[in-house]
Every structure is written in structure tokens, then in C-alpha cells.
Amino acid sequence: MSQPATRVNLIYFVIATLLLVGLVPLVLTGWLLSGRTGEELRAVENRYQIQLVQEKASQIEMFAQRYSDLVLSVGGALELANNSAVLSSTETERKLGRILKDNPNLLAHYVRPVDAESLSLFRPGGFSPGELENIINEASSKLTTQELHVGTPVKLASSGDYVMTMASQVSINDRTVATVIGVVSLRDISRSVVGVDPTSEDELWSAGLPIVFVVDQSGTALFHPDSALVDSKRPLTDLKIVEEWRQSNSQIQSGLVPFTAEYKGAAHAMIGAYSTAQIGKSMNLGVITMQDESKALASVGEMRWQTWMISLAFAFLALIVGAVAARALTKPIHDLSIAAQSVADGDLSTRVDARNITEIGALGASFNTMADKLEDHIARLAKAAAENRELFVGTVKALSAAIDGKDKYTRGHSERVARISVAIGRQLNLAEDELETLRISALLHDVGKIAIPKAIINKPGTLDPDEWRVVKTHTLEGQRMLDRVGGFMGDVGRIVRSHHERWDGNGYPDGLAGDRIPLAARIIACCDTWHAMTSNRSYRTALPLDVAARELADVAGTQLDPEVVAIVLSIVLPAGAGALAAA
């Protein structure tokens, strides 16, 4: 038979409908809008990255152009003077001092004539002893033409700042007469490009903010928020964006490069851009910016999170409203379902409120009418069943008396065995239906003796083997007779069949042992044995109670179930007479 389909409460359908109607459109709209916003934000972020590096590159170029123009203008002024003597004059020194004063990033101004004493003006405390001379000499050695030469940035030992040299030759009458060199501090332009506050690389990656830095043609960082990275001179060519700038800066001024970067073993999807800052004719610097894409587009994730939160809030509201509305709608049906289940479980007094003005009220009234008629019908059936049971039990008792009546010594035997058996069953906490089966089985345990000749049953002496074999058939005959009745008498028949089995397996008819013998059969066997020992028989007189108790105890564990024996003795001896009377 197929299993009944699982029922789903109607309230869930109502709530699900409210959620689908109210929540799904909100979630889809929020999700699509956040996706579109994410795309627009990505485009804006890309434009911002390009604009940022272009502005930074322009700042560097303007800064370099200013000080290169300053060096070239000093050289041009000296050339216009067309007099070598002016190279070391007091007026020239005064003019250079004013230029140094008006340009705070100019740390030193140096004019080195070919055949005269050099003019050197510098800010005090900016250089360690001999450091300025070394910087000037290196710049002079690399100046081979009249064109401006821009030197590689150098770190000052005293302040830790980086400086850049700009040098130009002064020619009079096509003859080089002097070299003009300016030493420019890069501190302000570095701070303007990468930020004022120094930040470690770990903090930059952790914060997820845009990382702006400047590299030279080899990929080595010149400006970086992490000064330790600049000092280490470690090339950053492991970053794809740096390598791409190195390969394309002569052809492409600016570019946008999405790429993946690894940091401490973790891969990060990055948004990056670069732009080239041209300083003079010989130096290109790359201005790089990059940012973790997830942090750059964090607002999209936040928007989606807010969408989910709003959706959840509406879902919660829909659940509350839906639960209240659905409960009001489904409560009458729910009550009717519970009432129907109560009736099905046997509580025929259950009724429902039929005052609902909808069709459910009419259904409730019909249910109450049905319950009234069903209760009346069941009451009549119960009365008939009780009468039938009394008739059945009376018939069984009459049959039992007829069986016992074949032998004058066994009159009342089955009734007595039944009383003791039920008392034992109660001690073993058997259910009422099991107790009833036990009672009927005990009353009919010898029903098979109807088929045994009366001469054998009443024989005063010992039975011979053939007679004994005939007597043993009464268990099988009893089962056959009861099986013909059908119904629960089949269970009774199986008990009747086994009531002469022994605990040690030496009984009949099947040689069952221990727990394989039905419990009811074990109880009847013990009670049958006890009553046989304590009543007069054709072959002997009744044993005293104490003697019968010792003999019953002796066969516990061999012929009889020891647990049942212990309970029988506790009931039938004088101390247990109350339990037997209650049965």
C-alpha cells in the first residue's frame, strides 16, 4: 500500500506567495541596479586612475621643467654677459644667492669655471662634509654636451632626502667656459606625488587604498609611500603594470592595466594605470597607481549588502504580516483538521466552531453533524462489542469448564491457571490486550484434550508410551482447533501449542528453549505446573505449599523460566495472596 503524501500547511503557501510577490522583485531590482552601478563605478574608477597618474606625471614634469629652466637660464645669462670674468664675480654670487633663497627646493647652486675659482652656494646643514662635492663631480663628469643633463636621484646621508642634479655648460665664443649645476631636493615633489605620511607596504595592502609610486626605466622605485622600498633599490618588475610601462613608455603616454598581483602568497585582482613623466631628453619616469579591485569597488558590495539587508527587513515584515493574515485565513481549516484528527484518534466528543460566515462555517457545521452521528454509532458499536465480549468470554469459560469436566480432579483447573497467569502478567507490566490474550490462552490451554480419549485422561496409573504420545498431541490439536476460529485466536493457538515447552529445550512439541518460547506460554506452563502440584489428582494427592514451592524452585532454569517461577512463588505463597486476589 502506498504511503500517504506529505501534507504542507496552507499557511506556508500564503507566506511564500507574499514573499514571492513582495521580496523577489526587490531583490532582483537591487541586484541588477547594483551590478549596473558596479560597472559604472568601475568605469569611473578607471578614468580616475588614468587622470590621477596623468596629473602626477604632469606635476613631476612641471617640477623638473622649472628647475631645468632655472639652470638653463643661469647658463644663458652668463653666456649673454660674454665675459669670463663675470663667472666668479661678486654680483654673480649675489644673484645666485637670491635664486637659492627664492627656490626652497634648490639645495645648492654651483658654477664651476674652467680656469677660475668656482662659485658654490648651498643651504647650510643640508649636506654632510664632502657629499656636495661628490654630487657635483659626478654631475660634471656625465655632462658631455651643452644640452641639459639630469642626473639620477641620489639619497643624502645627512637628511635621508633624495636630490637630483641638473647641469648645463656655459659657452662663450664657441668655447666651454663653465658648468652650471643645480642640486634639487625631491622631498616636496615626492610628498606631492605619493603622499605626505610615510606608510609601510603592509599597511598599504591592508588598507586597500590606491598605491601611487614612481619608478625609473629599470623599474626601481624612486618615490613610494614606503621609504624602505625606495632605499632597498629593489626593482618592482614583478608587478605586471611596471613591466608593461617599461616596455611601452616610449610609444604610449598613459595606459590602463587590470592585472593580478601576489602579496604574501595571496592573489589580488588589481586596477592599475600608468603615465610617463619626461624629464629632459634622456630620462623617463613611470608614475604608477594600483588598487585592490575589491576595495576599489567596495561600495558595490556595500550596496548589495544593503540591498540584502533591506530585502531581509521586508522579508521579516512580510513574514509577520503574512503569518497574521495566513493564520486568520487558515485557522478555521487548521482547527477543522485537528478536530478531524482527534475524531480519527477516537475522541468523538470533538467539535469545531461553526460560526464562520464563509463556506468554512458550513463545512464546520457538517463536520459537527457527522461527529454527532458517528459518536452515536460508535456508542452502539461499543455496547454491542461489550456484549459480544462478555458472550465470548462466557463461551470460553464454558468450554474450559467442559474440558476440565472430563476429569473430576481437574474441575476449575483452567480458571485457576488463568487467574494466576494474569496476576503474573500484571507483575511483568503487560499491556491490557496482552493480558486478555494471556487470560484466554490460559482458559483454553487444554482445549486439545477434547480429542484425547477419556479413558487415557482418567487413567489412575502411569501412562504407557503409546498413551503418553496420544496425550502429547493435545497441544497440536488445541492449536488446530483455535486456528479454525481465526482472528486473534491464531495468537492464542500458538501459545496453546507451546505451553508444554521446557526452558532447557526438552519439552514438546517443537523443542523450543529459553526466550524462543512465547512469554505467555512460559507463564501458563509455570502456573499449570504449580496448580497440578497443589491439587489432588488421580495419581496422587495435593502437595503442601512449602513442598510444592521447593519443587517448583528446583525445576527453575531447567523445566521453567526462572523469572516467572520467582514471580509465581511471590504471588501464590501466603505473603503474595493479595496480588492473586487482585487478578
Buried (B, 14 or more C-beta within 10 A) or exposed (E): EEEEEEEEEBBEEBBBEBBEEBBEEBBEEBBEEBEEBBEEBBEEBBEBBBBBBBEBBEBBBEBBEEBBEBBBEBBBBBBEBEEBEBBBBEEBBEBBEEBBEEBEBBBBBBBBBEEBEBBBBBBEEBBEEEBBEEBBEBBBEEBEEBEBBBBBBBBBEEBEBBBBBBBBBBBBEEEEBBBBBBBBBBBBBBBBBBBEEEBEBEEBBEEBBBBBBBBBBEBBBBBBBBBEBBEEEEBBBEBBBBBBBBEBBEEEBBBBBBBEBEBEEEEBEBBBBBBBBBBBEEBBBBBBBBBBBBBBBBBBEEBBEEBBEEBEEBBEEBBEEBBEBBEEBBBBBBBBBEBBEBBEEEEBEBBBBBEBEEEBBEBBBEBBEEBEEEBEEBEEEEEEEEEEEEEEBEEBBEBBBEBBEBBEBBBEBBBBBBBBBBBBBBBBEBEEEBBBBBBBBBBBBBBBBBBBEEEBBEBEEEBEEEBEEBBBBBBBBBBBBBBEEEEEBEBBBBBBBBBBBBBBBEBBBBEBBEEEBBBBBBBBBBBBBBBBBBBEBEEEEBBEBEEBBEEBBEBBEEBBBBBBBBBBBBBBBEEBEEBBEEB
